[in-house]
Amino acid sequence: MGHSLYFLRNAGVFAIALAAVSAPVSAQNSVITADKMIDVLTGKAVDYPAVFVDADGRITSIADARTVKWGSDVKHINLSGKTILPGLIDMHVHLDGPADIGGYRGLEFTDSFWGMTAVGSAQAMLKAGFTTVRNVGSDNRNDIGLKQAIENGYATGPRIVPAGYALGATGGHCDSTFLPPSLEKSGKEEGIADSEDELRYQVRRQRKYGAEVIKVCATGGVFSRNTEPGQQQLSERELRVIADEAHQWGLRVAAHAHGGDGIKAAIKAGIDTIEHASLVDDEGIKLAAARPRPVWFSMDIFNTDYTQSEGAKNGVLEDNLRKDREVAQIQRDNFRKAHKAGVKMVFASDAGVMPHALVGGQFKVMVEYGMTPLEAIQAATRNAAQALGRDKDVGAIAVGRFADIIAVDGDPLANVRELESVDAVVKGGKIVN
């Protein structure tokens, strides 16, 4: 008690000292120039852009670098010979999930291990050009802690939209399903609920401790035990309680939903993004395309290449690999159908299932299954920002938004595989890679 009182009495002193240590030494306006810029809002390429950025890292104007002048007090970030695009956004990641540790191999490590690995995963994603990520579920609120560490200068990584613990039903995909009863915790796992009141409480609890999006498991999953992807695990009414409660607090909801019935229930309930959407049927696609409040499909159609080639070596159980094989091609075919039908779509990799550094490889698969290179890029920029409700901050090189910018050597509109190897990354007007 004595130590607690001492800390409270001196909290102001500590806060002032910390602010003095972490405050930037200096702030400077800057200008970023390149040979070409992809404007994802208009779909056009702009020659010789000069992007002016204020000391807070936001874009103030965009001019022609061949004619505009700037003073010596403006820092020049020269990306001559390159094409610049908005920083990419991945809407489905698990930063505290190393892809090379699967199945029961996870029991080799202590609880805090996973949060430590998230630091490297965040750096890998930033280096790959992803300046914003949505982390849809983590143990111990590792995503929230990492977000705070990055924002306060203790770690390097993208802007994180965290979910904290994912919500789900007892025995469902978001529950712990690998251990016998004798080794389980007493009481329910964090986030697990079995009534509408419990689900409403869990929404409020995750928000209370820092969640900026609510993740819920509407169906079974591929990498859990004793669940099947097509199996609905929460009712439409339960999902509506979650959506209504989250929306009341100004939060959006992401629903893990592989199965057709669970997808349709989530769409009808008002969920904002449908994660995976692997086994969506024609009715579900029509519901998604027609719903007045936008719903976005967030489909990870690349990671199965990694899980099938490396999963067994990493310890993933054969039953999980079996489920992965069964849904993989169906999901890709349904991605094509949903896109053709006009469903709104965002970029989502499920990084953690695959290595975080490799997620740029999904762009080529999105193009292979029906998108143009521009549409695939827009899914990871303009669309994702809209789905996040952050289209005043990120997702485009535009006045008022953060100067989150990536550069590549070639033309990604001609060859989207340019995005597999990003040459420079700017976050908030500062070169980070």
Secondary structure per residue as TSV (DSSP state, phi and psi in degrees):
chain	resnum	aa	ss	phi	psi
A	1	M	-	360.0	-42.3
A	2	G	H	-59.0	-44.2
A	3	H	H	-63.7	-39.2
A	4	S	H	-63.7	-44.2
A	5	L	H	-64.4	-39.7
A	6	Y	H	-60.7	-43.2
A	7	F	H	-64.8	-43.6
A	8	L	H	-63.7	-41.2
A	9	R	H	-64.6	-31.1
A	10	N	T	-106.7	10.7
A	11	A	H	-59.1	-38.2
A	12	G	H	-62.4	-40.7
A	13	V	H	-63.5	-44.9
A	14	F	H	-60.9	-43.0
A	15	A	H	-62.8	-41.0
A	16	I	H	-64.8	-42.3
A	17	A	H	-64.0	-42.8
A	18	L	H	-63.9	-41.7
A	19	A	H	-61.4	-39.2
A	20	A	H	-64.7	-37.8
A	21	V	H	-71.3	-41.5
A	22	S	H	-91.4	-8.2
A	23	A	S	-66.1	141.6
A	24	P	-	-64.4	143.4
A	25	V	S	-66.6	-40.8
A	26	S	-	-154.3	156.6
A	27	A	-	-124.6	144.2
A	28	Q	-	-145.4	139.5
A	29	N	-	-71.2	154.3
A	30	S	E	-144.7	165.4
A	31	V	E	-135.4	135.8
A	32	I	E	-112.6	124.1
A	33	T	E	-120.8	152.6
A	34	A	E	-156.5	176.6
A	35	D	E	-78.8	-30.9
A	36	K	E	-152.2	151.7
A	37	M	E	-132.9	134.5
A	38	I	E	-91.1	115.0
A	39	D	E	-89.5	102.5
A	40	V	T	-74.0	-14.6
A	41	L	T	-78.5	-35.2
A	42	T	T	-102.1	-17.8
A	43	G	T	80.0	13.0
A	44	K	E	-109.7	157.1
A	45	A	E	-95.4	138.0
A	46	V	E	-114.9	127.8
A	47	D	E	-82.4	141.6
A	48	Y	S	48.2	59.4
A	49	P	E	-74.0	149.0
A	50	A	E	-125.6	108.5
A	51	V	E	-100.9	113.8
A	52	F	E	-92.3	135.7
A	53	V	E	-129.0	135.8
A	54	D	-	-85.9	179.0
A	55	A	T	-66.8	-16.8
A	56	D	T	-90.6	2.6
A	57	G	S	85.5	14.4
A	58	R	B	-106.9	150.4
A	59	I	E	-76.9	129.1
A	60	T	E	-102.7	-30.3
A	61	S	E	-165.2	161.5
A	62	I	E	-131.7	125.2
A	63	A	E	-131.8	-177.6
A	64	D	E	-90.3	117.3
A	65	A	T	-64.4	-18.4
A	66	R	T	-77.5	-19.0
A	67	T	T	-122.1	-23.8
A	68	V	-	-81.1	151.2
A	69	K	-	-119.7	153.7
A	70	W	-	-143.1	156.5
A	71	G	-	-82.4	171.3
A	72	S	T	-69.1	-16.7
A	73	D	T	-82.8	-1.2
A	74	V	S	-100.5	125.5
A	75	K	E	-74.1	130.9
A	76	H	E	-102.5	119.5
A	77	I	E	-101.0	103.8
A	78	N	E	-95.1	109.4
A	79	L	E	-110.9	44.3
A	80	S	E	-56.3	138.3
A	81	G	E	84.7	0.6
A	82	K	E	-118.5	162.0
A	83	T	E	-104.1	131.1
A	84	I	E	-106.0	147.3
A	85	L	E	-136.5	166.5
A	86	P	E	-63.1	149.8
A	87	G	-	-54.0	140.5
A	88	L	E	-78.7	155.8
A	89	I	E	-125.9	124.1
A	90	D	E	-106.2	120.2
A	91	M	E	-88.4	-0.8
A	92	H	E	-148.9	94.4
A	93	V	E	-132.6	160.9
A	94	H	-	-131.1	94.0
A	95	L	T	-67.4	-26.4
A	96	D	T	-97.5	30.5
A	97	G	-	-128.2	91.6
A	98	P	-	-62.2	129.8
A	99	A	T	-68.0	-23.1
A	100	D	T	-91.0	12.1
A	101	I	-	-122.4	107.6
A	102	G	-	-125.4	166.2
A	103	G	G	56.6	-137.8
A	104	Y	G	-79.2	-1.6
A	105	R	G	-62.9	-23.1
A	106	G	G	-62.4	-21.4
A	107	L	G	-75.4	-5.2
A	108	E	G	-75.1	-12.7
A	109	F	S	-118.3	150.7
A	110	T	-	-74.9	165.0
A	111	D	T	-60.0	-39.3
A	112	S	T	-76.9	-10.1
A	113	F	H	-55.6	-42.3
A	114	W	H	-66.0	-39.4
A	115	G	H	-64.4	-33.9
A	116	M	H	-66.5	-38.9
A	117	T	H	-68.1	-25.4
A	118	A	H	-62.8	-29.3
A	119	V	H	-62.7	-47.3
A	120	G	H	-66.6	-36.8
A	121	S	H	-64.1	-40.4
A	122	A	H	-63.5	-42.7
A	123	Q	H	-62.5	-40.5
A	124	A	H	-63.8	-39.7
A	125	M	H	-69.7	-39.3
A	126	L	H	-63.9	-43.8
A	127	K	H	-61.6	-31.6
A	128	A	T	-78.8	-1.9
A	129	G	T	102.7	3.6
A	130	F	E	-94.0	101.9
A	131	T	E	-89.9	-10.6
A	132	T	E	-139.1	136.2
A	133	V	E	-136.2	149.5
A	134	R	E	-107.2	115.7
A	135	N	E	-94.2	108.5
A	136	V	-	-98.0	70.8
A	137	G	-	110.0	128.0
A	138	S	-	-154.4	149.8
A	139	D	G	-75.6	153.5
A	140	N	G	56.6	18.4
A	141	R	G	52.8	40.5
A	142	N	H	-59.9	-34.2
A	143	D	H	-67.7	-37.0
A	144	I	H	-69.8	-43.0
A	145	G	H	-62.8	-41.0
A	146	L	H	-67.4	-40.6
A	147	K	H	-56.2	-45.6
A	148	Q	H	-64.9	-39.1
A	149	A	H	-65.3	-41.8
A	150	I	H	-65.8	-45.6
A	151	E	H	-66.7	-25.3
A	152	N	T	-101.3	10.6
A	153	G	T	84.1	12.1
A	154	Y	S	-93.6	-9.7
A	155	A	S	-150.1	163.7
A	156	T	-	-114.0	133.5
A	157	G	-	176.6	-177.3
A	158	P	-	-76.2	173.0
A	159	R	E	-69.5	132.0
A	160	I	E	-113.2	129.7
A	161	V	E	-103.7	103.0
A	162	P	E	-94.3	154.2
A	163	A	-	-110.4	-14.1
A	164	G	-	66.2	-138.6
A	165	Y	S	-79.1	139.8
A	166	A	-	-76.3	150.2
A	167	L	B	-96.8	147.7
A	168	G	B	-173.2	-179.9
A	169	A	-	-92.8	154.7
A	170	T	T	-55.8	127.1
A	171	G	T	81.6	1.2
A	172	G	S	-89.7	-172.8
A	173	H	T	-61.1	-35.6
A	174	C	T	-85.0	-4.3
A	175	D	S	-88.6	164.5
A	176	S	-	-78.8	118.6
A	177	T	-	-124.7	11.5
A	178	F	S	-100.4	-12.1
A	179	L	S	-112.1	154.4
A	180	P	-	-74.8	163.3
A	181	P	G	-55.6	-35.0
A	182	S	G	-65.5	-19.0
A	183	L	G	-106.7	0.6
A	184	E	S	-80.8	157.0
A	185	K	-	-66.4	154.4
A	186	S	S	-74.4	136.8
A	187	G	S	82.4	-179.9
A	188	K	-	-79.5	153.5
A	189	E	-	-65.7	152.8
A	190	E	T	-56.6	134.5
A	191	G	T	91.5	-13.6
A	192	I	B	-88.7	133.6
A	193	A	-	-146.6	151.3
A	194	D	S	-133.6	22.6
A	195	S	S	-155.6	165.8
A	196	E	H	-62.9	-40.6
A	197	D	H	-64.4	-39.7
A	198	E	H	-66.3	-39.1
A	199	L	H	-66.0	-42.0
A	200	R	H	-61.2	-42.0
A	201	Y	H	-61.7	-41.4
A	202	Q	H	-66.4	-35.7
A	203	V	H	-59.3	-48.7
A	204	R	H	-64.9	-37.5
A	205	R	H	-67.5	-43.6
A	206	Q	H	-64.6	-41.3
A	207	R	H	-62.5	-42.1
A	208	K	H	-54.8	-36.8
A	209	Y	T	-103.0	19.9
A	210	G	T	114.8	-1.1
A	211	A	-	-66.0	138.5
A	212	E	S	-113.8	-2.9
A	213	V	E	-147.5	148.4
A	214	I	E	-102.9	126.5
A	215	K	E	-105.6	133.8
A	216	V	E	-135.8	144.0
A	217	C	E	-99.2	106.9
A	218	A	-	-86.4	-23.3
A	219	T	B	-136.5	174.8
A	220	G	-	-65.1	178.0
A	221	G	-	-138.7	176.8
A	222	V	S	-81.8	-44.8
A	223	F	S	-103.4	16.7
A	224	S	S	-99.4	172.2
A	225	R	S	-108.5	143.8
A	226	N	S	65.6	27.7
A	227	T	-	-136.8	149.3
A	228	E	-	-112.4	142.0
A	229	P	T	-54.8	-36.5
A	230	G	T	-81.0	-4.6
A	231	Q	-	-82.0	118.9
A	232	Q	B	-72.4	136.0
A	233	Q	-	-124.2	-9.8
A	234	L	S	-135.0	143.3
A	235	S	-	-78.4	164.4
A	236	E	H	-58.4	-38.8
A	237	R	H	-66.1	-41.2
A	238	E	H	-65.2	-40.2
A	239	L	H	-65.5	-35.2
A	240	R	H	-67.2	-37.3
A	241	V	H	-59.4	-44.3
A	242	I	H	-63.3	-48.3
A	243	A	H	-62.7	-46.0
A	244	D	H	-63.6	-42.5
A	245	E	H	-65.9	-44.5
A	246	A	H	-63.3	-44.7
A	247	H	H	-64.0	-34.9
A	248	Q	H	-59.8	-34.8
A	249	W	T	-90.3	3.7
A	250	G	T	82.3	18.4
A	251	L	-	-106.2	154.0
A	252	R	E	-102.7	163.2
A	253	V	E	-125.0	133.7
A	254	A	E	-112.0	126.9
A	255	A	E	-110.8	115.4
A	256	H	E	-63.6	117.0
A	257	A	E	-152.9	104.4
A	258	H	-	-87.9	-42.1
A	259	G	S	-80.3	149.5
A	260	G	H	-58.7	-45.1
A	261	D	H	-67.1	-42.0
A	262	G	H	-65.0	-37.0
A	263	I	H	-62.9	-47.0
A	264	K	H	-65.4	-38.7
A	265	A	H	-62.8	-41.0
A	266	A	H	-66.7	-40.6
A	267	I	H	-63.3	-47.4
A	268	K	H	-64.9	-29.4
A	269	A	H	-78.6	-11.6
A	270	G	T	97.4	13.4
A	271	I	-	-61.5	146.2
A	272	D	S	-86.5	-41.0
A	273	T	E	-131.4	140.0
A	274	I	E	-104.6	114.2
A	275	E	E	-85.7	133.6
A	276	H	E	79.4	-62.2
A	277	A	-	52.1	33.3
A	278	S	T	-62.2	-46.6
A	279	L	T	-106.1	28.1
A	280	V	-	-59.6	140.2
A	281	D	-	-102.3	179.4
A	282	D	H	-61.7	-37.2
A	283	E	H	-64.1	-41.9
A	284	G	H	-63.1	-39.5
A	285	I	H	-64.4	-42.9
A	286	K	H	-64.2	-41.7
A	287	L	H	-59.8	-44.4
A	288	A	H	-66.2	-42.1
A	289	A	H	-68.5	-28.0
A	290	A	H	-100.5	-11.2
A	291	R	-	-64.6	129.8
A	292	P	S	-59.7	-47.3
A	293	R	S	-77.7	123.1
A	294	P	-	-55.7	137.9
A	295	V	-	-125.1	140.3
A	296	W	E	-118.5	136.1
A	297	F	E	-88.6	133.3
A	298	S	E	-123.4	85.3
A	299	M	E	-110.5	121.3
A	300	D	-	-92.2	91.4
A	301	I	-	-105.7	17.9
A	302	F	S	-117.9	-32.8
A	303	N	T	-65.7	-19.1
A	304	T	H	-63.7	-25.1
A	305	D	H	-59.9	-40.5
A	306	Y	H	-74.9	-46.4
A	307	T	H	-64.5	-35.7
A	308	Q	H	-75.5	-29.8
A	309	S	H	-86.0	-31.1
A	310	E	H	-118.9	-12.0
A	311	G	H	-57.1	-49.2
A	312	A	H	-60.4	-42.2
A	313	K	H	-62.3	-33.4
A	314	N	H	-81.2	-6.7
A	315	G	T	103.2	2.2
A	316	V	-	-64.8	134.7
A	317	L	-	-69.8	150.0
A	318	E	H	-60.3	-35.3
A	319	D	H	-62.7	-37.0
A	320	N	H	-69.9	-40.2
A	321	L	H	-65.5	-34.9
A	322	R	H	-61.0	-47.2
A	323	K	H	-63.7	-39.0
A	324	D	H	-60.3	-44.5
A	325	R	H	-63.1	-40.1
A	326	E	H	-67.5	-33.3
A	327	V	H	-96.7	-16.0
A	328	A	H	-57.4	-57.0
A	329	Q	H	-71.8	-34.1
A	330	I	H	-60.8	-42.9
A	331	Q	H	-61.9	-43.6
A	332	R	H	-64.7	-40.9
A	333	D	H	-65.4	-37.7
A	334	N	H	-72.7	-28.0
A	335	F	H	-59.1	-47.3
A	336	R	H	-60.1	-46.3
A	337	K	H	-63.5	-43.8
A	338	A	H	-65.8	-42.5
A	339	H	H	-63.4	-44.6
A	340	K	H	-62.0	-32.3
A	341	A	T	-80.9	-5.1
A	342	G	T	91.6	14.9
A	343	V	-	-66.5	137.4
A	344	K	E	-69.4	136.5
A	345	M	E	-136.1	146.3
A	346	V	E	-126.2	162.0
A	347	F	E	-78.1	131.3
A	348	A	-	-150.8	124.7
A	349	S	-	-104.9	-24.4
A	350	D	-	60.6	37.2
A	351	A	B	-53.8	136.6
A	352	G	T	116.3	-40.6
A	353	V	T	-72.8	-34.7
A	354	M	B	-123.5	162.5
A	355	P	-	-61.2	139.1
A	356	H	G	-63.3	-30.4
A	357	A	G	-71.4	-15.3
A	358	L	G	-101.5	2.8
A	359	V	G	-65.8	-22.9
A	360	G	G	-60.7	-18.0
A	361	G	G	-65.3	-14.6
A	362	Q	H	-71.0	-25.6
A	363	F	H	-56.4	-42.3
A	364	K	H	-65.8	-32.6
A	365	V	H	-72.6	-37.0
A	366	M	H	-61.5	-38.3
A	367	V	H	-71.8	-40.2
A	368	E	H	-58.9	-33.1
A	369	Y	T	-104.6	35.0
A	370	G	T	119.8	-19.8
A	371	M	-	-84.5	152.3
A	372	T	-	-78.5	161.6
A	373	P	H	-54.6	-41.3
A	374	L	H	-61.2	-44.2
A	375	E	H	-63.5	-39.2
A	376	A	H	-64.6	-41.1
A	377	I	H	-65.9	-42.3
A	378	Q	H	-63.8	-32.8
A	379	A	H	-61.1	-31.4
A	380	A	T	-98.1	6.8
A	381	T	T	-135.4	-89.1
A	382	R	H	-55.8	-50.5
A	383	N	H	-64.0	-45.9
A	384	A	H	-61.8	-40.9
A	385	A	H	-62.5	-39.9
A	386	Q	H	-64.9	-43.3
A	387	A	H	-64.8	-30.7
A	388	L	H	-78.4	-17.1
A	389	G	T	73.9	27.9
A	390	R	-	-121.0	30.3
A	391	D	T	-79.6	11.3
A	392	K	T	-104.1	-6.7
A	393	D	T	-115.4	-46.2
A	394	V	S	-134.8	174.7
A	395	G	S	95.7	-3.9
A	396	A	S	-161.0	154.0
A	397	I	S	-88.5	94.1
A	398	A	-	-149.7	152.1
A	399	V	T	-58.7	133.0
A	400	G	T	96.4	-20.4
A	401	R	S	-90.7	162.4
A	402	F	B	-62.0	144.1
A	403	A	-	-81.8	68.2
A	404	D	-	-98.0	109.4
A	405	I	E	-140.3	141.0
A	406	I	E	-120.6	159.7
A	407	A	E	-133.5	141.6
A	408	V	E	-131.6	160.0
A	409	D	S	-73.9	-40.9
A	410	G	S	-97.9	-158.0
A	411	D	-	-107.7	104.6
A	412	P	T	-68.3	-16.6
A	413	L	T	-74.8	-22.8
A	414	A	T	-94.4	-34.2
A	415	N	-	-141.6	97.0
A	416	V	G	-65.1	-15.5
A	417	R	G	-69.7	-8.6
A	418	E	G	-55.7	-28.5
A	419	L	G	-78.1	-2.9
A	420	E	G	-78.9	-15.4
A	421	S	S	-142.4	90.4
A	422	V	-	-80.3	137.0
A	423	D	S	-92.9	-26.9
A	424	A	E	-152.2	146.6
A	425	V	E	-130.9	127.8
A	426	V	E	-117.4	128.9
A	427	K	E	-125.5	121.1
A	428	G	T	59.4	35.1
A	429	G	T	82.5	5.0
A	430	K	E	-122.1	134.3
A	431	I	E	-64.8	126.0
A	432	V	-	-117.1	-11.5
A	433	N	-	-155.5	360.0
